[in-house]
Amino acid sequence: MNVATRPWRRVRAGFRWLRMLSRPQRQTLMMMLLALATGVEFLENIMFVFASSHIVGGISADPRSFALVQAAYAVGSMMMILKQQWLAQRFGYRRYLTASLLLFMAGTLVAATSTGLQQLVLARFMQGVGGGALFTSCRILVNLMFAPVDRPRASRIFMLGIFGASALAPAFAAELIEHGVWQDVFYGVLPFAALATAGAWLLLPDAEPRDDTEGPALVPLLLFGVAIVALQAAMTEARFDIFSHPLRVTVTGGIALALLGVFLWHQWHHAAPVLHLRALRQPVYIAGLAMYFIYYMISNLSSYVFPIYAEQALGFPLATTGWLNTFAALISLAGIWFYLRVARRLTHKKPVMVAGLLLMAGAMMWFSIMSPSVGPAALVPGLVAKGLFGVMVIIPIAGITFSSLKGEDFGHGYRSKNLVRQIASSFASAIGAVLLQNRQFAVHTSLVHAVGQRPAETAQWMDAAQAALVARGFDAGQAHAGALAQMAAIVDQQARLIACEDLYRLIAAIAVLAAVFMLMQRRLD
């Protein structure tokens, strides 16, 4: 039912107060609600990734465990994205979104009170189930609730909500941890989620629920969930076990791909699939999905690495790291404002997207050449380029990808796009955590070996450090222990810095390859 041309039939008594507002005011309020509901998920996810090292450390876990936590959110999210249409039609958008936000808040509370890995995995799964389809539902409602003449303004407010939440998240997370504990990262999201929940219940009209929809098709959902978990496990374990246990990695990956293939075959041949593949056989749409995957991989890899790079490798205060991240996001906001003003005059979008990918490659290479003594100002050129990357790639891709989809196909296409987003985001964060730990361990071993190969220089440094500590009033034993601790800290910091810089070079290479892929595309222009 298209609400833009066929009004919602049921209007509750509590909804009638909106008649006191003018039509443009009511529309603006609805647009802001949809932006807020989507922004809540972006805010929580970006805060979680930014504070991941503090959260994982708080529950005494490791990067492999972080990969499991990310997988739990992704699986819950993707299962709900697949059933978004059925749930919305069965219960109506007001009840569905209100219940989703309440479940998201419950998961957030469980996460905030987690004391171990199992609790956090359960919490993230609950958050994924509750928040996974918010983006999809709210974007579809932009088309359903507003007439074509009003949709551009609704889309602009929707995008500003997403990018605004993305800009707020790093600085907000940093300030919460700086002045509190890691649990506050979750508590800080609750007021925004509560406001969105109240708004969904009070402001969204009641569409008539449909009782003629088919059942929830649990078997395909479970098949898809098992396939994604197995695939992510194979990818994250490969860096550790590819040489020691190659058969195990191969079997796990093979099973995952086979299950995913069975799921796709089932959906292709089913009369009423949860994923409408046949309706999406558009070359432009498929090419756009590929670019979406690449974009989210690059974006989430860099988002995971930067807090560790700035805080732990370069030694910046946590608050400074958060505000540097927010600075890049504010550049994106400014870029959106400028892009929306000139977009109509850009007849060819491909040069813009290629330039954005090359800017990101340049930003990653800039970060990869920093010395451990640089200050925050040295990162500004890279942060500006990183901020422009988001605007110059994702906004044009969004416009091109869905241009070939009309009517009901838009909803199917947007659900599939958000599945790609969740898969790419989860894989990027998990693989980033594993790669960084693996590379840091290898570099640390090499540095310790190098120190052992230079006994004279090491002894000279130790004597100088001990003398400095003795001058401060420490006895000989304390000074020796302090000097050893200082040397260990320096080696750790250097290993972390080199590992981060190596990962930045990998991201730069992916961005360059993506730019080449974009240049070869004839459909995305």
C-alpha positions as CSV (number, residue, x, y, z in Angstrom):
1,M,0.0,0.0,0.0
2,N,1.5,3.3,-1.1
3,V,0.8,5.8,1.7
4,A,1.8,8.7,-0.5
5,T,-1.2,8.1,-2.7
6,R,-3.5,6.1,-0.4
7,P,-3.7,7.5,3.2
8,W,-3.2,5.3,6.3
9,R,-6.7,4.1,7.1
10,R,-6.5,3.9,10.9
11,V,-5.8,7.1,12.9
12,R,-5.6,6.6,16.7
13,A,-6.9,9.1,19.1
14,G,-3.4,9.8,20.4
15,F,-2.4,10.7,16.8
16,R,-5.0,13.4,16.3
17,W,-2.9,16.1,18.1
18,L,-0.8,16.2,15.0
19,R,-3.7,18.0,13.3
20,M,-2.8,21.1,15.3
21,L,0.4,21.3,13.2
22,S,0.5,22.4,9.6
23,R,1.1,19.7,6.9
24,P,4.7,20.7,6.3
25,Q,5.4,20.6,10.0
26,R,3.9,17.1,10.3
27,Q,5.9,15.9,7.4
28,T,9.1,17.4,8.8
29,L,8.4,15.7,12.2
30,M,7.9,12.3,10.5
31,M,11.1,12.8,8.4
32,M,13.1,13.6,11.5
33,L,11.7,10.5,13.3
34,L,12.8,8.2,10.4
35,A,16.2,9.8,10.4
36,L,16.5,9.4,14.2
37,A,15.4,5.8,14.2
38,T,18.1,4.9,11.6
39,G,20.6,7.2,13.2
40,V,20.3,5.2,16.5
41,E,21.7,2.1,14.9
42,F,24.5,4.0,13.2
43,L,25.4,5.7,16.4
44,E,25.6,2.5,18.4
45,N,27.5,0.6,15.8
46,I,30.1,3.3,15.2
47,M,30.5,3.8,18.9
48,F,31.0,0.1,19.4
49,V,33.6,-0.2,16.7
50,F,35.4,2.9,18.0
51,A,35.5,1.6,21.5
52,S,36.1,-2.0,20.6
53,S,39.5,-2.4,22.2
54,H,38.2,-1.0,25.5
55,I,35.0,-3.1,25.4
56,V,36.9,-6.3,24.5
57,G,39.5,-5.6,27.1
58,G,36.7,-4.9,29.6
59,I,35.4,-8.4,29.3
60,S,38.9,-9.9,29.1
61,A,38.5,-11.1,25.5
62,D,40.8,-11.1,22.4
63,P,40.4,-10.1,18.7
64,R,39.1,-13.6,17.8
65,S,36.4,-13.1,20.3
66,F,35.6,-9.7,18.8
67,A,35.1,-11.4,15.5
68,L,32.5,-13.6,17.2
69,V,30.8,-10.6,18.7
70,Q,30.6,-8.9,15.4
71,A,29.2,-12.1,13.8
72,A,26.4,-12.3,16.4
73,Y,25.2,-8.8,15.5
74,A,25.5,-9.5,11.8
75,V,23.6,-12.7,11.9
76,G,20.7,-11.3,14.0
77,S,20.6,-8.2,11.7
78,M,20.6,-10.1,8.4
79,M,17.9,-12.6,9.6
80,M,15.6,-9.6,10.4
81,I,16.4,-7.8,7.1
82,L,15.3,-11.0,5.3
83,K,12.0,-11.0,7.2
84,Q,11.5,-7.2,7.2
85,Q,8.7,-7.2,4.7
86,W,6.8,-10.1,6.3
87,L,7.0,-8.5,9.8
88,A,6.0,-5.1,8.5
89,Q,3.0,-6.5,6.6
90,R,2.0,-8.8,9.4
91,F,2.1,-6.3,12.3
92,G,2.2,-2.9,10.6
93,Y,5.1,-0.5,10.7
94,R,4.2,1.3,13.9
95,R,4.1,-1.9,16.0
96,Y,7.0,-3.5,14.2
97,L,9.4,-0.5,14.6
98,T,8.4,0.1,18.2
99,A,9.0,-3.6,19.1
100,S,12.3,-3.5,17.2
101,L,13.5,-0.5,19.1
102,L,12.4,-2.0,22.4
103,L,14.4,-5.2,21.6
104,F,17.4,-3.1,20.6
105,M,17.3,-1.2,23.9
106,A,17.0,-4.5,25.8
107,G,20.1,-5.8,24.0
108,T,21.9,-2.6,24.7
109,L,21.2,-3.0,28.4
110,V,22.4,-6.6,28.4
111,A,25.6,-5.4,26.6
112,A,26.2,-2.7,29.2
113,T,25.9,-5.2,32.0
114,S,28.0,-8.0,30.4
115,T,30.8,-9.5,32.4
116,G,31.9,-12.1,29.9
117,L,32.1,-13.0,26.2
118,Q,28.9,-15.1,26.2
119,Q,26.8,-12.3,27.6
120,L,28.2,-9.8,25.1
121,V,27.6,-12.2,22.1
122,L,23.9,-12.7,23.3
123,A,23.6,-8.9,23.7
124,R,24.9,-8.1,20.2
125,F,22.6,-10.8,18.7
126,M,19.6,-9.1,20.4
127,Q,20.8,-5.7,19.2
128,G,21.1,-7.1,15.7
129,V,17.6,-8.6,15.7
130,G,16.2,-5.3,17.1
131,G,18.2,-2.8,15.1
132,G,19.0,-4.8,11.9
133,A,16.0,-3.7,9.9
134,L,15.7,-0.1,11.1
135,F,17.7,1.3,8.2
136,T,15.7,-0.8,5.7
137,S,12.3,0.0,7.2
138,C,12.9,3.7,7.6
139,R,14.3,4.1,4.1
140,I,11.3,2.2,2.6
141,L,8.9,4.4,4.6
142,V,10.5,7.5,3.0
143,N,9.0,6.2,-0.3
144,L,5.8,5.0,1.3
145,M,4.8,8.0,3.5
146,F,5.7,10.9,1.2
147,A,4.6,11.8,-2.3
148,P,7.3,12.1,-5.0
149,V,7.5,15.8,-4.7
150,D,8.4,15.5,-0.9
151,R,10.8,12.6,-1.2
152,P,13.9,14.6,-2.0
153,R,13.6,16.6,1.2
154,A,12.8,13.4,3.2
155,S,15.9,11.7,1.7
156,R,18.1,14.7,2.5
157,I,16.9,14.7,6.2
158,F,17.3,10.9,6.2
159,M,20.9,11.2,5.0
160,L,21.7,14.0,7.4
161,G,20.5,11.8,10.2
162,I,22.8,9.0,9.2
163,F,25.8,11.2,8.7
164,G,25.1,13.3,11.7
165,A,25.0,10.2,14.0
166,S,28.2,9.0,12.3
167,A,29.8,12.3,13.1
168,L,28.7,12.4,16.7
169,A,29.5,8.7,17.5
170,P,33.4,8.7,17.9
171,A,33.7,11.9,20.0
172,F,30.7,10.8,22.1
173,A,32.1,7.4,22.7
174,A,35.5,8.8,23.6
175,E,34.1,11.4,26.0
176,L,32.0,8.7,27.7
177,I,34.9,6.4,28.3
178,E,37.3,9.3,29.2
179,H,34.9,10.4,32.0
180,G,33.4,7.0,32.9
181,V,33.8,3.3,32.0
182,W,33.4,1.3,28.8
183,Q,29.8,0.3,29.7
184,D,28.8,4.0,29.3
185,V,29.2,3.5,25.5
186,F,26.0,1.4,25.6
187,Y,24.2,3.5,28.2
188,G,24.8,6.6,26.1
189,V,22.8,5.2,23.3
190,L,19.7,4.5,25.4
191,P,18.2,8.1,25.5
192,F,18.3,8.4,21.7
193,A,16.8,4.9,21.3
194,A,14.1,5.7,23.9
195,L,13.2,8.9,22.1
196,A,13.0,7.1,18.8
197,T,10.8,4.4,20.4
198,A,8.4,6.9,21.8
199,G,8.3,8.7,18.4
200,A,7.6,5.5,16.5
201,W,4.7,4.6,18.9
202,L,3.1,8.1,18.9
203,L,3.8,9.4,15.5
204,L,3.8,6.6,13.0
205,P,0.3,6.0,11.7
206,D,-1.3,2.6,11.9
207,A,-1.3,0.8,8.6
208,E,-3.6,-2.1,8.3
209,P,-1.8,-5.3,9.2
210,R,-2.1,-8.0,6.6
211,D,-3.1,-11.5,7.7
212,D,-2.7,-13.0,4.2
213,T,1.1,-13.1,4.4
214,E,2.9,-16.4,4.5
215,G,4.7,-17.8,7.6
216,P,8.1,-16.7,8.7
217,A,10.0,-19.4,6.7
218,L,12.4,-20.3,9.5
219,V,14.3,-23.0,7.6
220,P,15.7,-20.5,5.0
221,L,16.6,-18.1,7.8
222,L,18.4,-20.7,9.8
223,L,20.2,-21.9,6.7
224,F,21.3,-18.4,5.9
225,G,22.4,-17.7,9.5
226,V,24.5,-20.9,9.7
227,A,26.1,-20.2,6.3
228,I,27.2,-16.7,7.3
229,V,28.5,-17.8,10.7
230,A,30.6,-20.5,9.0
231,L,31.9,-18.2,6.3
232,Q,33.0,-15.6,8.8
233,A,34.6,-18.2,11.0
234,A,36.5,-19.6,8.0
235,M,37.7,-16.1,7.0
236,T,38.8,-15.0,10.4
237,E,40.5,-18.3,11.3
238,A,42.3,-18.5,8.0
239,R,45.1,-16.1,9.1
240,F,45.9,-18.3,12.1
241,D,45.2,-21.8,10.7
242,I,45.8,-21.7,7.0
243,F,49.3,-23.3,7.4
244,S,48.8,-25.3,10.6
245,H,45.3,-26.6,9.8
246,P,44.7,-26.0,6.1
247,L,42.1,-28.8,5.8
248,R,40.0,-27.4,8.7
249,V,39.9,-24.0,7.1
250,T,39.1,-25.4,3.7
251,V,36.3,-27.6,5.0
252,T,34.7,-24.8,7.0
253,G,34.9,-22.4,4.1
254,G,33.5,-25.1,1.7
255,I,30.6,-25.9,4.0
256,A,29.8,-22.2,4.3
257,L,29.8,-21.6,0.6
258,A,27.8,-24.7,0.0
259,L,25.1,-23.7,2.5
260,L,25.0,-20.2,1.0
261,G,24.6,-21.7,-2.4
262,V,21.7,-23.9,-1.3
263,F,20.1,-20.9,0.3
264,L,20.4,-18.8,-2.9
265,W,19.2,-21.7,-5.1
266,H,16.2,-22.2,-2.8
267,Q,15.3,-18.5,-2.9
268,W,15.7,-18.4,-6.7
269,H,13.2,-21.3,-7.2
270,H,10.8,-20.6,-4.4
271,A,7.4,-19.2,-5.2
272,A,7.4,-16.8,-2.3
273,P,11.1,-16.2,-1.3
274,V,12.3,-14.1,1.5
275,L,15.0,-12.7,-0.8
276,H,13.5,-11.7,-4.2
277,L,16.5,-12.5,-6.5
278,R,14.6,-12.7,-9.7
279,A,13.3,-9.1,-9.4
280,L,16.8,-7.8,-9.0
281,R,18.4,-9.1,-12.2
282,Q,19.4,-5.6,-13.2
283,P,23.0,-5.2,-14.4
284,V,23.2,-1.6,-12.9
285,Y,21.9,-2.8,-9.6
286,I,24.3,-5.8,-9.4
287,A,27.3,-3.6,-10.3
288,G,26.1,-1.1,-7.6
289,L,25.9,-3.9,-5.0
290,A,29.5,-4.8,-5.7
291,M,30.6,-1.2,-5.2
292,Y,28.5,-1.1,-2.0
293,F,30.4,-4.1,-0.7
294,I,33.8,-2.6,-1.5
295,Y,32.8,0.7,0.0
296,Y,31.7,-0.8,3.3
297,M,34.7,-3.1,3.5
298,I,37.1,-0.1,3.1
299,S,35.1,2.2,5.4
300,N,34.8,-0.3,8.2
301,L,38.4,-1.6,8.0
302,S,39.7,2.0,8.3
303,S,37.1,2.8,11.1
304,Y,38.4,-0.2,13.1
305,V,42.1,0.6,12.7
306,F,42.0,4.3,13.3
307,P,41.2,4.4,17.1
308,I,44.0,1.8,17.8
309,Y,46.4,3.6,15.5
310,A,45.8,7.1,17.0
311,E,45.4,6.2,20.7
312,Q,47.7,3.1,21.2
313,A,50.3,3.5,18.4
314,L,50.7,7.3,18.3
315,G,49.8,7.9,22.0
316,F,47.0,10.5,21.5
317,P,44.5,10.9,24.4
318,L,41.3,9.0,23.8
319,A,39.2,12.2,23.6
320,T,41.6,13.6,21.0
321,T,41.2,10.4,19.0
322,G,37.4,10.6,19.1
323,W,37.4,14.3,18.0
324,L,39.7,13.5,15.2
325,N,37.3,10.8,14.0
326,T,34.4,13.3,14.4
327,F,36.4,15.9,12.4
328,A,36.5,13.5,9.4
329,A,32.8,12.8,9.7
330,L,32.0,16.6,9.8
331,I,34.0,16.9,6.6
332,S,31.6,14.3,5.2
333,L,28.6,16.3,6.4
334,A,30.0,19.5,4.7
335,G,30.7,17.4,1.6
336,I,27.0,16.2,1.5
337,W,25.7,19.8,1.6
338,F,28.0,20.8,-1.3
339,Y,27.3,17.6,-3.3
340,L,23.5,18.0,-3.0
341,R,23.8,21.5,-4.4
342,V,25.8,20.5,-7.5
343,A,24.6,16.9,-8.1
344,R,22.1,17.9,-10.8
345,R,24.9,19.5,-12.8
346,L,27.1,16.3,-12.6
347,T,26.0,14.3,-15.7
348,H,28.7,11.7,-15.1
349,K,29.2,10.3,-11.6
350,K,32.0,7.9,-12.4
351,P,34.9,10.5,-12.2
352,V,33.6,11.6,-8.8
353,M,33.6,8.0,-7.4
354,V,37.0,7.2,-8.9
355,A,38.4,10.4,-7.4
356,G,36.9,9.5,-4.0
357,L,38.5,6.0,-4.0
358,L,41.9,7.5,-4.9
359,L,41.5,10.1,-2.2
360,M,40.9,7.3,0.3
361,A,44.0,5.4,-1.0
362,G,46.0,8.6,-0.5
363,A,44.6,9.1,3.0
364,M,45.6,5.5,3.9
365,M,49.1,6.0,2.5
366,W,49.4,9.3,4.4
367,F,48.6,7.5,7.7
368,S,51.0,4.7,6.8
369,I,54.1,7.0,6.8
370,M,53.6,8.7,10.2
371,S,56.4,8.6,12.8
372,P,55.5,7.8,16.4
373,S,56.3,11.4,17.5
374,V,53.7,13.3,15.2
375,G,51.0,15.4,16.7
376,P,47.3,15.4,15.9
377,A,47.6,18.2,13.3
378,A,49.7,15.9,11.1
379,L,46.7,13.6,10.5
380,V,44.4,16.4,9.3
381,P,45.2,16.0,5.5
382,G,44.4,12.2,5.7
383,L,41.2,12.9,7.7
384,V,40.0,15.4,5.2
385,A,40.5,12.9,2.3
386,K,38.9,10.2,4.4
387,G,35.8,12.3,5.1
388,L,35.4,13.2,1.4
389,F,35.7,9.5,0.4
390,G,32.3,8.8,2.1
391,V,30.5,11.5,0.2
392,M,32.1,11.0,-3.2
393,V,31.5,7.3,-3.3
394,I,28.5,6.3,-1.4
395,I,26.1,9.1,-2.4
396,P,26.6,8.7,-6.2
397,I,26.4,4.9,-5.8
398,A,23.1,5.1,-3.9
399,G,21.6,7.3,-6.7
400,I,22.8,5.0,-9.5
401,T,22.2,1.6,-8.0
402,F,18.5,2.0,-7.3
403,S,17.7,4.0,-10.5
404,S,16.6,0.9,-12.3
405,L,14.3,-0.4,-9.6
406,K,10.7,0.8,-9.4
407,G,7.8,0.2,-7.0
408,E,7.9,-3.0,-4.9
409,D,11.3,-3.9,-6.4
410,F,12.8,-0.9,-4.5
411,G,12.0,-2.5,-1.1
412,H,13.5,-5.8,-2.2
413,G,16.6,-4.0,-3.5
414,Y,17.1,-2.0,-0.4
415,R,16.8,-5.2,1.8
416,S,19.4,-6.9,-0.3
417,K,21.7,-3.8,-0.2
418,N,21.5,-3.8,3.6
419,L,22.4,-7.5,3.7
420,V,25.5,-6.6,1.7
421,R,26.2,-3.8,4.1
422,Q,26.0,-6.1,7.1
423,I,28.1,-8.8,5.6
424,A,30.8,-6.4,4.5
425,S,30.8,-4.5,7.8
426,S,31.0,-7.6,9.9
427,F,33.7,-9.2,7.8
428,A,35.8,-6.0,7.7
429,S,35.8,-5.4,11.4
430,A,36.4,-9.1,12.2
431,I,39.2,-9.5,9.6
432,G,40.7,-6.2,10.6
433,A,40.9,-7.4,14.3
434,V,42.5,-10.7,13.3
435,L,44.9,-9.2,10.8
436,L,46.1,-6.5,13.1
437,Q,46.7,-8.9,16.0
438,N,48.5,-11.3,13.7
439,R,50.7,-8.7,12.2
440,Q,51.4,-7.0,15.5
441,F,52.6,-10.4,17.0
442,A,54.9,-11.0,14.0
443,V,56.4,-7.5,14.2
444,H,56.8,-7.7,17.9
445,T,58.8,-10.9,17.6
446,S,61.0,-9.3,15.0
447,L,61.6,-6.2,17.1
448,V,62.5,-8.3,20.2
449,H,64.9,-10.3,18.1
450,A,66.5,-7.1,16.7
451,V,67.0,-5.7,20.2
452,G,68.7,-9.0,21.2
453,Q,71.0,-8.7,18.2
454,R,72.3,-5.3,19.5
455,P,73.4,-5.9,23.1
456,A,75.8,-2.9,23.2
457,E,73.1,-0.4,22.1
458,T,70.5,-2.1,24.3
459,A,72.8,-1.9,27.4
460,Q,73.6,1.7,26.7
461,W,69.9,2.6,26.5
462,M,69.2,0.7,29.7
463,D,71.9,2.4,31.6
464,A,70.6,5.8,30.5
465,A,67.0,5.0,31.4
466,Q,68.1,3.6,34.8
467,A,70.2,6.6,35.5
468,A,67.2,8.9,34.8
469,L,65.0,6.9,37.2
470,V,67.7,6.8,39.9
471,A,67.9,10.6,39.6
472,R,64.2,10.7,40.3
473,G,64.7,8.9,43.6
474,F,64.2,5.2,42.7
475,D,66.6,2.6,44.1
476,A,68.7,0.5,41.7
477,G,66.3,-2.5,41.6
478,Q,63.3,-0.2,41.0
479,A,65.2,1.7,38.3
480,H,66.2,-1.5,36.5
481,A,62.6,-2.8,36.5
482,G,61.3,0.6,35.4
483,A,63.8,0.7,32.5
484,L,62.7,-2.8,31.4
485,A,59.1,-1.8,31.5
486,Q,59.9,1.3,29.4
487,M,61.7,-0.7,26.8
488,A,58.8,-3.3,26.6
489,A,56.3,-0.4,26.2
490,I,58.4,1.1,23.4
491,V,58.6,-2.2,21.6
492,D,54.8,-2.8,22.0
493,Q,54.1,0.7,20.6
494,Q,56.4,0.3,17.7
495,A,54.9,-3.1,16.9
496,R,51.4,-1.7,17.0
497,L,52.3,1.3,14.9
498,I,54.0,-0.9,12.2
499,A,51.0,-3.3,12.2
500,C,48.6,-0.4,11.7
501,E,50.6,1.1,9.0
502,D,50.8,-2.2,7.2
503,L,47.1,-2.6,7.4
504,Y,46.6,1.0,6.0
505,R,48.7,0.0,3.0
506,L,46.5,-3.0,2.5
507,I,43.4,-0.7,2.6
508,A,45.1,1.7,0.1
509,A,45.7,-1.2,-2.3
510,I,42.0,-2.3,-2.0
511,A,40.9,1.3,-2.8
512,V,43.2,1.5,-5.8
513,L,41.8,-1.8,-7.1
514,A,38.3,-0.6,-6.5
515,A,39.1,2.6,-8.6
516,V,40.3,0.4,-11.4
517,F,37.1,-1.7,-11.2
518,M,35.1,1.5,-11.3
519,L,36.9,2.7,-14.4
520,M,36.2,-0.6,-16.1
521,Q,32.4,-0.3,-15.4
522,R,30.2,0.9,-18.2
523,R,27.0,0.7,-16.3
524,L,28.0,2.9,-13.3
525,D,28.3,6.4,-14.8
